[in-house]
Amino acid sequence: MLVAVACFAGMDAVLKIFSVDYPPLQVGALRGAASLPFVLATVALTNRWRDLKVVRWELHVLRGVLALSMLWGFVAAVSVMSLADTYAIFFVAPLIVTALAVPLLKEHVDLGRWLAIAVGLSGVLWMLNPGGSSFTLYGAAGALASAVAYAAASISVRVMTRTESTLSLVFWFLVLLTLFAGLLALPNWVPIRDEHWPWLGLLGVLGALGQHFVTEAFRLAPASVIAPFEYTAMLWAVGIDWVFWDTWPESRIWLGAALVVACGLYLLWREQQQHRDIAAAGVVDTPVP
């Protein structure tokens, strides 16, 4: 997840660059199309065509719709806000993942973790600064919609890894995102500028790597364990904003982010404690023959 977050932060910076000259849906289509050649090259070199087999098409289509919503909202947000401010709102996504893991994945979340989620949400509200002028309504709404869609998509990945390969999840995610976003963006398509082609290549590399590693992360660990690591994105966003756009987060962003990260770390620690307790009980009560 740490590698995936770093890749996605770089990818998001390219999306922000593109958002100046292209509509959000077209940027979403470019994000998917740019990564597809790298995924196909991997399949061809390793001769893993069988791994592209789909078992549950309905879940892939659902994930494609969620991916479209996520990318549209995020690009809309970064077109009018800094990466750090957008991430400040997007930080609500891991908290939503942990909450949704209860009804959808039947994972147990105790009172302490529910309190941590509530405190984390208060930190997000603090960063949003309701009534302030730092965020535009358009950007804040886009970032929030993107966070909700991302949380739902993360839960779907956890379910889909039971029947689908990692390669299948990555490939069909990109195909459906490109198809859905491309069709919707086609009436207002803007020709790609010559100086943007290298950026498009970088977008493809970072997107393909990030998608692979995030899929593997959710395959190997419970959603409530993986989610807190996504907070490291804030460090990348601050650095990228400073280097490329000479912007720096306000003090309330730092304070709110610290609160959310602390809650995320608590969720991680509590989940690890629970797994150790279950493992210990299993050793005592159910010896391996």
N, C-alpha and C positions, 0 to 999 in steps of 0.2 A: 504493500500500500504506500509506503514511503517513496518508492521509485515511481509508482503510478502518479502520485500527487505532484512530484517534481515535473514529470512529463506533461501533465495536464496544465500546470501553471504556465509553462512555456507555450503550450498550445493556446491557452486562453489569451496570452499576450498577443499572439498572432491574430486571434479572432477579434481582439479589440482594434488592432491595426486595420483589419479588413472592414470592420463595422463603419468606418468613416466613409468608405466608397461604395459599399454594397448593402442591399437590404438584408435583414436578419435571416430570412429563410434561405436566401442564396448563400450566405455565409455557412449556414448549417449544412447545405448540400455540398459545398466545397470541403467542409470538414470531413464528411463521410467519403466523398470521392477521392480525396487526396490520400487517404489511408488504405484504400482498397488495393492498389497495386502492390504495396508492401506485404499485405496479408496474402495475396495470391502468389507472390514470389516465394513466400515461406512455404505455402502449400505445395507449390511445384517442386521446390528444391528438396523437400522432405517426403514428397509423394504421399501426402496425407489427405488425399481427396475424400477418402471414406469418412474422415472426421467432420466433414461438412454436412453429413446426414442430419436431417431434422426429424425429431420425434414428436414434438408438440408445436405445431405451426401457430396455434392460437396464441401461445405465450410469446413467440417471436414477434408476431404482429403487434401485440400489446406493448412489448418493449420498444418496438419501432415507433409507435405513437408517443410513448413516454419520452423517447430520445428526441423526437421532433419538438415536443413541448419544452423539454429541458434546454435544448440548444437555442430555440427561438427566444425563450425568456432570458437566458444568460447573455446572448448577443445584444438583445435590446437593452439590458442593464449596463453592460460595459460600454455601450455606445454613448452613454450620457454620464457614467460614473467611473471612478477609478477602480482598478482591480481590487484594491484593499477594501474599499467601501462595498463593492459587490460581494466579495467574499464574506464581509461582516454579516450580511443578510443570509448568504448561502450557508453559513455555519449552522443554521437551524436544521439542515438536512440530516446530519448524523443523529441528532436528537430524535427526529421523526423516524429514522430507521430503527432505532432502539425501541421506540414506542410501538411501531407497526410490527416488530418482531413478535410481540405478544399474541395478537389475534391471528396473524397470517402464518407465522412460523411456529407457533406454540412454544416459544421460548419464554422462560420465566424471568420476570423483572420484579425484584423486590421493592419494598417501600423506599429504601435508601436510594435506589437508582431512579425511581419516579421523582423523588425530591431533587436529585441531581439534574434530571431533565427539566424540571420546573425552574430551578435556579439558572440553568443554562439558557433557557428561553428568556428569562429576565435580563440576562446579559446581552442577548441579541436585541431585545427591546431598548436597552440602554444605548447600544451602538446605533440603533435606528434613529434615536433622538426624536421621538414623535413631536411634531409641531415645529421642529427645527427646519433649516433651509438647506442642510447638507445634501439631502437626497431629493431627487425628483420623484414625483409620484409614478411616472412611467418606468423609471429605472428600478425603483423599489419593488413595484408590482412584478416586473419581469424577473428580478432576482428571486423573489419569494415563490413565484410560479415554477421557476427552474428548480428551486430547492425541493419543493413538494414532488415534482416529477422525478427528480433524481432519487429521492428516498424510495418512491414506489418502484422505480426501475431496479434499485439495489436489492429490494426484497424479491423482485421477480428473478433476479440472477441467482439468488440463494435457492430458490425453488427449481429453476431450470438446470442447475448444475447436477441435479439428481439424475437427469436423463440426457443432457446435451454435453458435448465436449466443449472445452475452452475455445478451440478453434472455430467451432460452429457458432458459438455465442458471439465471438468477435466479428466473424465474417458477415453473418446475417444482420447483426446490429448495424454495421456500416452500409450494407446493401439497402436495407429498409429505410435507414435515415436518409441516404442519398436519394432514393426513389421518392419517398414522401415529400421531403423538403424540395427536391428538384422540380417535381410536378407543380407544387404550389408556388414556387418562385419563378417558374418559366414565363408567365406573362410580363413580369417586370425585370427580366434578367438583364444584368449589366455586363458588358464585355470585360474580361479580365485584362487589367493593365499589364504592360510588359514587365515593369519593375516588381510586380507582385508574384511572378512565377516562382522565383527562388523561395519566397516566403510560403508559397503553396506547398512546395516540396518539404520544407521544414514542418509545416502543419501536418502533413501526412505521416512523417516519421514519428513525431511526438505523439500523435493521436493513436497510431497503431501500437506503439510500445505501451502507452498509458492504458489503453483498453485491454491489452493482454494481461498486464500485471494486476489491474483492478479485478478482472474476472478471476484470476488465480487466487487473489486475496480472499474473495468471498467464497471460493470453493474450499479453501483450506481452514477457514475459521468462521465462527458465528458472527452474524452481522453486528451484534452489540460489542464484539471485541474489535473488529476492524474499524468501525466508524470513527472512534476518537483520533486515529492517526491522520485523518483528513484535515485536522486543524493545523498541521504544519504548512498547509497551503498559504496561510496568512503571512508567514515569513517570506515565502517566495513572492507573494503579491506585493508586499512592501518594498522588497528589493527591486522588483521589475518596475514598479511605479516610479521609484526614485531614479533609476538609471535611464529609463526611456521617456518618462513624462514629467520628471522633476516635481513629483508630488509626494506628500508625506501625510500619514493619517493623523487625525486630531487625537488629543489625549483620551477622549472618551472611547475611541476605537481601541486603543491599547488596553484601557481598563476593562472594557466589555469583553474583549478577546481573551484577556487573562482569566476572567471569570468563566467563560465558556470552556476554555482549555482545561481549567481546573476540574470542572464538572466532567469533561470527557475523560480525563485521567482517572477520576474516581470510578467512572463506569468501567473502564478497563480493569482497574485493580479489583473491583467487586466481582466482575465476571471471572477473573482468574481465581479468586478465592473460592467462588462457587464450584468451578471445575475441579479444583483440588479437593474440595470436600466430597464431591461426587465420586472422584477417583478413589479417595481413601475409603469411602463407604463400600465401593465395589470390591476393593481388595479384601476387606474384612468379611463382608456378607456373602460374596459370591466368588469363592476361590476358583481360579482357572484350573480345569481338570488336567 
